[in-house]
Amino acid sequence: MLKPVRLSFLIVTLIASAIAALASPLSAQTATPDIESYVSAAMKTFEVPGMAVAIVRDGKVVLAKGYGVRKLGDLTPVDERTMFGIGSNTKAFTTAALATLVDQGKLSWDDPVYQRLPGFVMYDPYVSHEMTIRDLLTHRSGMGLGEGDLLFWPHTTYTRDEIIYKLRFMKPVSSFRSHYAYDNLLYMTAGQIIPAVTGATWDDYIREHIFAPLGMNNSNLSTAFKPGDNYAFPHERVDGKLQVITFDVLDNAAPAGAINSCATDMAKWMQLQLNHGKFVDRDGRLFSEQQSKEMWSPQTILPINAPPPPLAGLKTNFADYGLGWGMRDYHGHKLVGHTGGVAGFVSRVMLAPDEKLGVVVLTNAEEGGAFDSILFHILDYYFALPPTDWIAAFKTVKDMQEKEAAEEMKKAESARAADSKPSLPLDKYAAVYNDAWYGPITIRVENAALVMTFDHTPTMIGDLQHWQYDTFKAHWRDRTIEDAFVTFSLKPGGSIESAKMAAVSPLADFSFDYQDLLLKPAESKP
């Protein structure tokens, strides 16, 4: 995912916040009194090695500080300039970059995409013709949740242009503009409109037209860090144990989630957003107030589900997605925000425009409960709401979800026909398979067992363990990758017709979109 994104980047949970009754305004210099102890408690409860928090109010930076350590087992501390992967919070930077081009008259939000990207084709010819730049940014294309994310994550050899070409092979799961389903590929596509219009890469445009004017001097677009750079390491729970993992390379989907930033720089970003595109320290604008309103205006209605009982206080009355931002209410006030996730990092940006308040929480572990508990603790303070033990509430929900998933997997294990046999000798399953959009996936015999490789994803090498009948479980050697079931269908004559996949764990990140694959044997054997 991008875990959101991952670039999923995690699925984007956009919970908004505000008050039912206004309280007296607080000093712009007043931070939450117990932020230190609360952050410490959240980090301990959710096992997060390092974190950074920034708060802005009334145009001033109230807090920008680091907590904990950059790397498990290393005492080097996180500070306000330590870089974290911000995942899908990158999407708002992509829309801001496009907004600058709208202000310049170089494009319109409602330009058909094919006019800006010749050769752009979706599965449905009608959608190919009608899709606009606005549609690319609003998660209503008809594609499924995270569909096609396996084209870039875990890191693949495909380029951005190759990924865009493959959109034509991805079957929709709903009609165009009818349903919300979070995606990453269309944001990457939107980013490629920038070089098509300006001749500069998305990467260079972000550096020159957003980072440089804002003085976001610590932020970058690459994980090619040098010794001595101030950056946090990614952490993930692998087979039950928290450990340092390898940085994800997201260059081929960068406009959807590749930015690395810090508390100090993200505070500048929030100041700009809360000031509707105008610089707070000098004359001039990055984008117009009109474009600020456009990005924060509802474009796609999001479904509203009742939160689990421990989080009943987060119940919303409306939820929408704008252009790179989500909007919801909390006790009657509008909030604008986004989450972000890449392997080993999750983050949260939340703005309360009416209060001129912004909060960012950056973490180096995949624990959304940690950033959400801190966020709502801060918001409740500024909104003068009764205190809630959000750490306990989010931890209770996390434990419930993990227990339910474990019970479901245990039930599946006990129900399987463990004494069943595959229909064919193992060598009959060995072949080069092709999926219409991913491409080649190879199954070979190695040491009298089956091994599966995703040919354009170097880290996806998995041992196929027999599960039952003609279903195997792909147990990936890189344990940060979610295991998957592989089920083969046979033709009447006994040869393999196709294979389908599905994630083993109910908690698997949506960017492991195994269910969107349909593997067909190619002519040649490996």
Residue pairs with C-beta under 8 A, 6 or more apart in sequence:
1 7
1 8
1 9
1 10
1 11
1 87
1 146
1 149
1 153
1 184
1 341
1 342
1 509
1 510
1 511
1 512
2 8
2 9
2 87
2 88
2 149
2 153
2 184
2 250
2 253
2 256
2 257
2 340
2 341
2 342
2 511
3 9
3 10
3 87
3 341
3 342
3 343
3 346
3 366
3 509
3 511
4 10
4 11
4 12
4 87
4 88
4 182
4 257
4 339
4 340
4 341
5 11
5 12
5 87
5 88
5 184
5 256
5 257
5 340
5 341
5 342
5 509
5 511
6 87
6 149
6 153
6 248
6 257
6 341
6 342
6 343
6 509
6 511
7 87
7 88
7 90
7 149
7 152
7 153
7 184
7 248
7 250
7 253
7 256
7 257
7 258
7 341
7 342
7 511
8 87
8 88
8 146
8 149
8 153
8 184
8 257
8 341
8 342
8 509
8 510
8 511
9 87
9 88
9 149
9 153
9 184
9 250
9 253
9 256
9 257
9 340
9 341
9 342
9 511
10 87
10 88
10 339
10 340
10 341
10 346
10 366
10 368
10 509
11 145
11 182
11 509
11 510
12 88
12 182
12 326
12 338
12 339
13 339
13 368
13 372
14 302
14 319
14 321
14 326
14 327
14 328
14 337
14 338
14 339
15 314
15 316
15 328
15 330
15 335
15 337
15 372
15 376
16 316
16 319
16 326
16 327
16 328
16 329
16 330
16 333
16 334
16 335
16 336
16 337
16 350
17 330
17 331
17 333
17 335
17 350
17 352
17 375
17 376
17 379
17 383
18 329
18 330
18 331
18 332
18 333
18 334
18 335
18 352
18 354
18 355
18 379
18 383
19 331
19 332
19 333
19 383
19 384
19 385
20 331
20 332
23 383
23 384
24 384
26 57
26 382
28 57
28 58
28 59
28 60
28 62
29 60
29 62
30 62
31 55
31 62
31 63
32 38
32 55
32 377
32 378
32 381
32 382
33 381
35 53
35 63
35 374
35 377
35 378
36 67
38 373
38 374
38 377
38 391
39 51
39 53
39 67
39 374
40 67
41 391
42 48
42 51
42 369
42 370
42 373
42 374
42 391
43 49
43 51
43 67
43 68
43 370
45 369
45 370
45 391
45 395
46 365
46 367
46 369
46 370
46 373
46 394
46 395
46 398
47 237
47 242
47 365
47 367
48 68
48 235
48 363
48 364
48 365
48 367
48 370
49 68
49 69
49 70
49 71
49 72
49 235
49 242
49 364
49 365
50 66
50 67
50 68
50 69
50 70
50 71
50 77
50 78
50 82
50 232
50 363
50 364
51 66
51 67
51 68
51 78
51 361
51 362
51 363
51 364
51 370
51 371
51 374
52 64
52 65
52 66
52 67
52 78
52 79
52 80
52 82
52 84
52 262
52 263
52 360
52 361
52 362
53 63
53 64
53 65
53 67
53 263
53 359
53 360
53 361
53 362
53 374
54 61
54 63
54 64
54 65
54 80
54 263
54 264
54 266
54 267
54 270
54 358
54 359
54 360
55 61
55 62
55 63
55 64
55 267
55 357
55 358
55 359
55 378
56 62
56 267
56 270
56 271
56 274
56 357
56 358
57 355
57 356
57 357
57 358
57 382
58 356
59 271
59 274
59 275
59 280
59 356
61 267
61 271
64 80
64 263
64 264
64 267
65 79
65 80
65 263
66 77
66 78
66 79
66 80
66 81
66 82
66 263
67 78
68 77
68 78
69 75
69 76
69 77
69 78
70 76
70 77
70 78
70 82
70 230
70 231
70 232
70 233
70 364
71 232
71 233
71 244
72 233
72 235
72 242
72 243
72 244
73 244
78 232
78 364
79 230
80 262
80 263
80 264
81 218
81 230
81 262
81 263
81 264
81 265
82 230
82 231
82 232
82 262
82 263
83 218
83 219
83 220
83 225
83 229
83 230
83 231
83 232
83 260
83 261
83 262
84 231
84 232
84 260
84 261
84 262
84 345
84 347
84 362
84 363
84 364
85 223
85 234
85 247
85 248
85 257
85 259
85 260
85 340
85 342
85 344
85 345
85 347
86 257
86 259
86 260
86 261
86 266
86 340
86 345
86 347
86 349
86 362
87 257
87 339
87 340
87 341
87 342
87 345
87 346
87 347
88 184
88 256
88 257
88 338
88 339
88 340
88 341
89 257
89 259
89 338
89 339
89 340
89 347
89 349
90 254
90 255
90 256
90 257
90 258
90 259
90 340
91 137
91 187
91 255
91 256
91 257
91 324
91 338
92 273
92 295
92 324
92 325
92 338
92 349
93 206
93 210
93 259
93 269
93 324
94 137
94 187
94 190
94 191
94 202
94 206
94 255
94 256
94 324
95 137
95 190
95 295
95 323
95 324
95 325
96 210
96 286
96 287
96 295
96 324
97 191
97 194
97 202
97 205
97 206
97 209
97 210
98 107
98 109
98 133
98 137
98 190
98 193
98 194
99 277
99 287
99 288
99 291
99 292
99 294
99 295
99 323
100 209
100 286
100 287
101 107
101 194
101 197
101 198
102 108
102 109
102 287
102 291
102 294
103 287
103 288
103 291
106 197
106 198
107 116
107 133
107 193
107 197
108 133
109 132
109 133
109 134
109 294
109 323
110 132
110 133
110 134
111 132
111 133
112 129
112 130
112 131
112 132
113 120
113 131
113 132
113 133
113 135
113 136
113 189
113 193
114 120
114 121
114 128
114 129
114 131
116 133
116 193
116 196
116 197
117 164
117 189
117 192
117 193
117 196
119 165
120 128
120 131
120 164
120 167
120 189
121 128
121 165
121 167
121 168
122 128
122 131
122 141
122 167
122 168
122 170
122 172
123 167
123 168
123 169
123 170
123 171
123 172
124 142
124 172
124 176
126 176
127 141
127 142
127 172
127 176
128 168
130 176
131 141
131 176
133 190
133 193
134 299
134 323
135 141
135 177
135 186
136 186
136 187
136 189
136 190
136 193
137 186
137 187
137 190
137 299
137 323
137 324
138 299
138 300
138 321
138 322
138 323
139 180
139 181
139 182
139 183
139 186
139 300
139 321
140 176
140 177
140 178
140 179
140 180
140 181
140 299
140 300
141 172
141 176
141 181
141 183
141 186
142 172
142 173
142 174
142 175
142 176
142 177
142 178
142 179
142 181
143 170
143 172
143 173
143 181
143 183
143 185
143 186
144 172
144 173
144 181
144 513
144 516
145 181
145 182
145 183
145 510
145 513
146 182
146 183
146 184
146 510
146 511
146 513
147 170
147 173
147 181
147 183
147 185
147 513
147 516
148 163
148 166
148 167
148 170
148 183
148 184
148 185
148 437
148 513
148 516
149 184
149 185
149 510
149 511
149 512
149 513
150 156
150 438
150 454
150 457
150 511
150 512
150 513
150 514
150 516
150 517
151 158
151 163
151 166
151 185
151 252
151 253
151 437
151 438
152 158
152 163
152 184
152 185
152 188
152 250
152 252
152 253
153 248
153 250
153 253
153 343
153 511
154 248
154 343
154 457
154 459
154 460
154 478
154 480
154 481
155 248
155 249
155 250
155 252
155 457
155 458
155 459
156 252
156 454
156 456
156 457
157 456
157 457
157 458
158 166
158 252
158 456
159 252
160 188
160 191
160 192
160 252
160 253
160 254
161 192
163 185
163 188
163 252
163 253
164 185
164 188
164 189
164 192
166 437
166 438
167 185
167 186
167 189
167 437
169 436
169 437
170 437
170 516
173 181
174 181
180 300
180 301
180 302
180 303
180 321
182 510
184 253
184 256
184 257
184 511
185 253
185 256
187 255
187 256
187 257
188 252
188 253
188 254
188 255
188 256
190 255
191 202
191 254
191 255
191 256
192 202
192 255
194 200
194 201
194 202
194 205
195 201
195 202
195 205
198 205
200 208
202 254
202 255
203 221
203 254
206 221
206 259
207 221
209 286
210 216
210 286
211 217
211 219
211 265
213 279
213 284
213 286
214 265
214 268
214 269
214 272
214 279
214 286
215 265
215 268
216 261
216 265
216 268
216 269
217 265
218 230
218 261
218 262
218 264
218 265
219 259
219 260
219 261
219 262
219 265
220 259
220 260
221 254
221 258
221 259
221 260
222 251
222 258
222 260
223 247
223 248
223 249
223 250
223 260
225 231
225 247
230 262
231 260
232 345
232 362
232 364
233 244
233 247
233 344
233 364
234 244
234 245
234 246
234 247
234 248
234 342
234 343
234 344
234 345
234 364
235 242
235 243
235 244
235 245
235 344
235 364
235 365
235 366
236 242
236 243
236 245
236 343
236 344
236 365
236 366
236 480
237 243
237 365
237 366
238 245
238 479
238 480
239 479
242 365
244 344
245 343
245 344
245 480
246 343
246 480
247 343
247 344
248 342
248 343
248 344
250 256
250 257
250 258
250 342
251 258
257 340
257 342
261 269
261 362
262 362
263 360
263 362
266 349
266 360
266 362
267 358
267 360
269 349
270 349
270 351
270 358
270 359
270 360
271 280
271 358
272 278
272 279
272 280
272 286
273 292
273 336
273 351
273 358
274 351
274 353
274 356
274 357
274 358
276 289
276 292
276 293
277 285
277 286
277 287
277 288
277 289
277 291
277 292
278 284
278 285
278 286
278 289
279 285
279 286
294 322
294 323
295 322
295 323
295 324
295 325
296 322
296 325
296 327
296 336
296 353
297 322
297 323
298 320
298 321
298 322
298 327
299 320
299 321
299 322
299 323
300 320
300 321
301 319
301 320
302 319
302 320
302 321
302 326
302 328
303 319
304 316
304 317
304 318
304 319
306 312
306 315
307 314
307 315
308 397
308 400
310 392
310 393
310 394
310 396
310 397
311 393
311 394
311 397
313 388
313 393
314 330
314 376
316 328
316 329
316 330
317 329
318 327
318 328
318 329
319 326
319 327
319 328
320 326
320 327
320 328
321 327
322 336
324 338
325 336
325 337
325 338
326 336
326 337
326 338
327 334
327 335
327 336
328 334
328 335
328 337
329 335
330 379
331 383
331 385
333 352
333 354
333 355
333 383
334 352
334 353
334 354
335 350
335 351
335 352
336 350
336 351
336 352
336 353
337 348
337 349
337 350
337 351
338 348
338 349
339 346
339 347
339 348
339 349
339 368
339 371
340 346
340 347
340 348
340 349
341 347
341 366
341 368
341 509
343 366
343 480
344 364
344 365
344 366
345 362
345 363
345 364
345 365
345 366
346 363
346 365
346 366
346 367
346 368
346 371
347 360
347 361
347 362
347 363
347 371
348 359
348 360
348 361
348 368
348 371
348 372
348 375
349 358
349 359
349 360
350 358
350 359
350 360
350 375
350 379
351 357
351 358
351 359
352 358
352 379
352 382
355 382
355 383
357 379
357 382
359 375
359 378
359 379
361 370
361 371
361 374
361 375
362 371
363 370
363 371
367 398
368 394
369 391
369 394
369 395
369 397
369 398
370 394
372 390
372 394
373 390
373 391
373 393
373 394
374 390
376 388
376 390
377 387
377 388
377 390
377 391
379 385
380 386
380 387
380 388
401 507
402 507
404 506
405 505
405 506
405 507
408 506
409 504
409 505
409 506
416 467
416 468
417 468
417 469
418 468
420 468
420 469
421 466
421 469
422 429
422 466
422 469
422 470
422 472
423 469
423 470
423 490
423 494
424 470
424 490
424 494
424 496
426 445
426 448
426 449
426 450
427 445
428 495
428 496
429 443
429 450
429 464
429 472
429 488
429 496
430 443
430 444
430 445
430 450
430 525
430 526
431 442
431 443
431 496
431 521
431 522
431 524
431 525
431 526
432 440
432 441
432 442
432 521
432 522
432 524
432 525
432 526
433 440
433 441
433 442
433 443
433 499
433 519
433 520
433 521
433 522
434 440
434 441
434 519
434 520
434 522
435 441
435 517
435 518
435 519
435 520
436 518
437 516
438 454
438 456
438 517
439 455
439 456
440 455
440 456
440 522
441 452
441 453
441 454
441 455
441 517
441 519
442 452
442 453
442 455
442 526
443 450
443 451
443 452
443 453
443 464
443 526
444 450
444 451
444 453
444 526
445 451
449 463
449 464
450 463
450 464
450 472
451 461
451 462
451 463
451 464
452 460
452 461
452 462
452 463
452 464
452 474
452 486
453 460
453 461
453 462
454 460
459 476
459 478
459 481
460 476
460 478
460 481
461 476
461 477
461 478
462 474
462 475
462 476
462 477
462 481
462 483
462 484
463 474
463 475
463 477
464 472
464 473
464 474
464 475
464 486
465 472
465 473
465 475
466 472
466 473
467 473
467 485
470 487
470 488
470 489
470 490
471 485
471 486
471 487
471 488
472 485
472 486
472 487
472 488
473 483
473 484
473 485
473 486
473 504
474 483
474 484
474 485
474 486
474 501
475 483
476 482
476 483
481 512
482 503
482 504
482 505
482 508
482 509
482 512
483 503
483 504
483 505
484 501
484 502
484 503
484 504
484 512
484 514
485 501
485 502
485 503
485 504
486 499
486 500
486 501
487 499
487 500
487 501
487 502
488 496
488 498
488 499
489 496
489 497
489 498
489 499
489 500
490 496
490 497
491 497
495 521
496 521
497 520
498 518
498 519
498 520
498 521
499 518
499 519
500 515
500 517
500 518
500 519
501 514
501 515
501 517
501 519
502 514
502 515
503 512
503 514
503 515
